[in-house]
């Protein structure tokens, strides 16, 4: 592999890493990869299929019990 290919691959990888770390969003990463010569479709596919380190799934759980029919009351306190 020649030096320009290695540089191209390194810059492309750096953009994907920046996306994974949350330094840039999906749109920015896609645009940057397009400027490097990647197609928009393939850049989007790679980025969307990539797990990001900074994305958390917040799901609320009921504090009243395990009954799925009970309403989630959040931090509301009753006396």
C-alpha positions in Angstrom: 0.0 0.0 0.0 1.4 3.4 -0.9 1.7 6.4 1.4 -1.3 8.3 -0.1 -3.6 5.3 0.4 -2.5 5.0 4.0 -3.1 8.7 4.6 -6.6 8.4 3.0 -7.5 5.4 5.1 -6.2 7.1 8.3 -8.1 10.3 7.7 -11.3 8.3 6.9 -10.8 6.3 10.1 -10.2 9.4 12.1 -13.6 10.8 11.0 -15.3 7.5 12.0 -13.5 7.6 15.4 -14.6 11.2 15.9 -18.2 10.1 15.3 -17.9 7.2 17.7 -16.6 9.5 20.4 -19.3 12.0 19.9 -17.0 14.8 18.7 -19.1 15.1 15.5 -22.7 14.2 14.7 -24.0 11.9 11.9 -24.5 14.7 9.4 -21.0 16.1 10.0 -19.3 12.7 9.7 -21.2 11.9 6.5 -20.3 15.2 4.9 -16.6 14.8 5.9 -16.5 11.2 4.5 -18.2 12.4 1.3 -15.5 15.1 0.9 -12.9 12.3 1.1 -14.6 10.5 -1.8 -16.9 8.0 0.0 -20.5 7.7 -1.3 -23.1 9.2 1.0 -25.0 5.9 1.1 -22.0 3.8 2.2 -20.9 6.5 4.7 -24.3 6.6 6.3 -24.5 2.8 6.4 -21.1 2.5 8.1 -21.9 5.3 10.6 -25.4 4.1 11.5 -24.2 0.5 12.0 -21.4 1.7 14.3 -21.9 1.6 18.1 -21.1 5.0 19.7 -19.4 5.3 23.1 -21.4 8.3 24.3 -24.9 7.2 23.5 -27.0 5.9 26.5 -30.4 4.4 26.5 -32.6 5.9 29.2 -35.6 3.9 30.0 -37.9 4.8 33.0 -38.9 2.1 35.3 -41.9 2.1 37.5 -41.1 2.8 41.1 -44.4 1.5 42.3 -43.7 -2.2 41.7 -43.4 -4.7 38.9 -46.9 -4.5 37.7 -46.7 -3.2 34.1 -50.1 -1.6 34.4 -48.9 0.8 37.1 -48.1 4.4 36.1 -44.5 5.7 36.3 -44.6 8.6 38.8 -41.0 9.8 38.5 -39.7 11.8 41.4 -43.2 12.8 42.7 -43.5 12.4 46.4 -46.8 12.1 48.4 -47.2 12.6 52.1 
